[in-house]
Amino acid sequence: MQNSFQRIDISLLGHILALCGIGSRLSLQLTCKQFRDALHKYTLVLDFSTSTGISLYNSKILKMIQNSPNLQQLGLAHNYWLNSFDLSNALGDHSSLTNINLIGLDKIDDSVVAEFFFRNHHLHHLQLDLCPIEDGAIFILTRQKELEYLSLRQTNVTSQSFILINPQSFPRLKHLDLSLLRYSLNDQAISCIAQACPLLEYLSLYGSYEVTDQSIIILARQLQHLNQLSLRGLKLITDLSVIVICVWCQRIKKLVLTGCVKLSAASLFVIAGQRWIPMSQEAQNNTQSFILCWCNRSDM
């Protein structure tokens, strides 16, 4: 195959099989078999994700995943019927998978992560939002040295999971979403994240209300590749955090400070001054597209 990615659109599958039916019954059987063999061999992307709340419960779906040995991208978001046992069987020994979307699978647990990701070391993109994932998953994921995108919105991971990981645990990670975790992260966890993910470009700490200036200062000085940072709902940080971010994070293009109730007009002056007096050509380019989200109401 010349094309590096061949996407199979499930909604068109019926039309394709209908076209294969032109001719005799024998021709249909042969054509369908050839199509099935090709489907198994060349399918690199399968996306069964749904935003409608309608789960695609079908054993044939799991069978299709199992029979696609070269699968690289898999989307199963919001298929609530999937449990750890089903998912483990479906993933099997798929060592070629690099992109997995499991958003909203509330019946899976750390055992799936432990079993599958212990064998697969080539993951680039992983979404586990709304899954009941806990600290054990983080320890297993530190084996994923090629991981670039990790989203853990509204999961059960705690500060302890990040405190215990080693520096440079995620050497290539660029996107980390830790929004609305069930348990707020603390300063020690944020400091460890800054050491573990030196190349982060996107970071959301939305809802980590225990975080203070102490860790934000460390984070800003270590993560100078950041271009998007969300501190929404961090009610303990002050103008000092904003000053340090403006000085050290010259690549910032979007800064979310909604609900940071201790910030004053001084932060706005600092941000405006930093945008109008760029330190470099790169900072000048950022000035043209800088986005600030600001509202310091306590109910935001």
N, C-alpha and C positions, 0 to 999 in steps of 0.2 A: 504494500500500500504506500503510495507516494505521500498522501496526506498524513500528518502526524496525529491528527485527532479525527475520528469518525464518530459522530454523535448519533445515537439511535433515539429517535423521537417516538415514544411509545404510542402517542396519539395517532401516528401515521401507520402503525403496524398493520391494522386491519385493511387499509387501502392497498398496502404493498402485497399482502397475501391475496387480496381480491384480484389484483392484476396477475398474480402467479396462476390463478385458476383458469385463465384463457386456454382452451384446448381440451384434451382428453383428461379423464380421471387419472390415468397413469402419469401424464405430464404434470398434473397438479401435485401428485405425491412426490415426484422426483424434484420438482422445482422447490416445493416447501422444504424438503430435506436439505437441498443445497443451500437454500436461504438460511435455514436453522444452523447448519454447520458454519456458514460464513459469519452469521450473527455471533455465534459463540467465539469464533476465532479472532474476529476483527473488532469487536465492540470494545471501545476504550472508555466511553462515557455512558453511564446509565443514571438518569435523574427521575426518580419517582416522588420527588418532593411535592407537597401540596400545601397551599395556603387557605384552602376552603374548609379544612376540618374534616374532610372526607378521607378516611384511611383507605389505602389500596390493599386491603387484606386479600392476599392471593398467594397460594403456595407456589404458583408458577413464577411469580416475581422472584422469590427466594431462589428457585431453581435456576432462573436466568442469571442471577448474580453468581451462583455457584459455578455455572457452566461458562463463565466468561473469564478465562484464565489470564487474559492480558488487560483486564480492567484497570484503568488509572484514576477515573473520577466516579464517585458514587454519591447520589443525593437521595436521602430517605427522610427528609425533614417532615415532621408532623404526622408521620404514620404511627399513630399511638398504639396500635396493636402489637408492634414489635417489642419483644422482651429480650432479655440478655441471651437466652437459649437460642431463639430464632436468629438473632443478629450474629451470634458466634458461629452458628452453622453456615449462615450465608457468607460471611467473610472468609471463613476457612483459612486457606493458605495463600490468600491474595497478596503476594509480596510486591506486586507492581503498583498497588494503590498509592497515590500521592495526594488525593483530594477527597475528603469525606465530610459530608454534611449530615449530622444527626440531630439537628435542632428539634427540641420538643419531644424526644423519645423518653418519656418519663417512667418507662418500665425497665430501663437498662441501668446497670450499675458499674462500679469499678472493675468487676470481674471481666467484662468485655474488653475494657481498655488494657487490663493486665494481660489477658490471653492473646489478643491480636497484636497490640502495639509492642509487645515484647519480642515478637517475631519480625515485624515490619519496621525497618529502620529508614525508610525513604519517604516519609510523609512530609508534605509541604504545607498543606492547608487542612485545618481541622476545626469544625464548629460543633460545640457541645452545649450550646445555650439551652437552658431550661431542663437539662438532664440532671438527675440526682447524683451527679458525680461528686466524689469527696476527695480528701487529701491523697489517697493512694494513687489516684490517676496522675497527679502531678509528678510523683516519683518515677512512674513508668514513662511518662512523656519526656523526661530529661534524656532518655535514650535517643530521642528524635533530633539528632544534630542538624538535620536539614529543614526542620520545621520553620516556616516563615510567617504563618498566619494561625493564630490560636484565639478562639472566642469562647469564653466561659461565662457568659452573662447568666445571672440568676441561677448559679450552681451552688453547691454546698462546700466548696473549697474554703479553707481557713488560712489565717496568717501562718500557722505552723507549717503548712505544706511548702511555703516559699522560704521560710526561715531556715529550713533544713537542707535546701538544695545548694549545690556548689556554685561558685562564680563561673560564669561562662557556660552554664547548663544549657542555655538556648542561644548558641553563638550566631545563628542566622535569623532569629525571630525579628520581624519588622512590625507585626500587628498583634497587639495584645488587648483584648477587651475583657475587663474585670468589673463590668457594670452590675450594680444591684446584687452583689453577692449576698447570700443569706446571712453571713457573718462579716461584719466590717473588717477590712484589713487594718493593721496598725503600722506605726512608723518603722518598726524593725522589718516587717515584711516588704514594705515599699523600698527600703534601702537594699534588701537582698534582691529584689526584682531588678533594680538598676544595675546591680553587678552581674546578674544572670543573663540579662538581655541587652548587651551593649549596643546593638544596632537598631533598637526600636525606633520606628518612625511614627507609629500610632499607639497611643496608650489612653485607655479610659479607666478612671478610678471612680466613676460616678457612684455615689452612695457610700463611700468609705469614710464615714463621719468621724472616725477616730484619728484620722491622719492629721498631722500638724505641720507647721513650717519646717520642723527639723528634717523630716524625710523628703519633703518637696525640694528643699535646697540641695540635698545630696543627689536626688534624682535629676534635677536640672543640670547640675555640673557634670554628671556622668553620661547623660543621654543627650548628647549634642546633635544627634541626627533627627530628633523629634520634629515633625512638622504638624502633627495634630495631637492635642492634649486636652482631655476632658477632666476637669476637677469639679464637676457639678455636684453640689450637695456637700462639699467639704467645709463644714461650718466652723472649723477651728483654724483654718489658714488665714493669714493676714496679708497686708500689702507687701511684706517682706518676701513672700513666696513669688508674687508677681514680679517684683524687682529682679530677683535672681533669675527667673525664667526669661525675662526680657534681655538680660545681660548675657546669659550663657546659651540659650537656645535660639540662635540666630536664624534657624530654618523654619521656625514656627509659622504656619499659615492659618491655623485655626486653634483658638484657645477658648474653651468653654468654662465660664466662671459663674454660671447660674446657681443661685442658692448659696453662694459663699458670703455669708451675712457679715463677716468681719471686715470685708474689703471696703475701702473708702474711695473718695474721688482721687486720692493720690495715685491709686493704681491706674486709673484712666489716664492721668497725666503722664505717668511713666510709660505706659503702652503707646500713647500718642507720640511722645518724644522719641521713643526707640524706633517707631515706624518712620518718622520723618527724618531721623538722622541715622541712616544705615551705616553699619560698620564695614560693609563690603558690598561688592557687586551682587553677590548672592542674596544678601539681606535686602538690597534695593529691589531685586526681583520679587522677593516675598512681600514687600510693601504694597505692590500692585494688587495682591490678591489676599490680603490678610482679612480673616473673619474673626470677630469677637462676639461671643455670646455672653451677655451680662444682664443679670437681674438679681439683686441681693435680698429679695424678699425671703423671709424665713420659711415660707410654705412651698418654696420651689424645690 
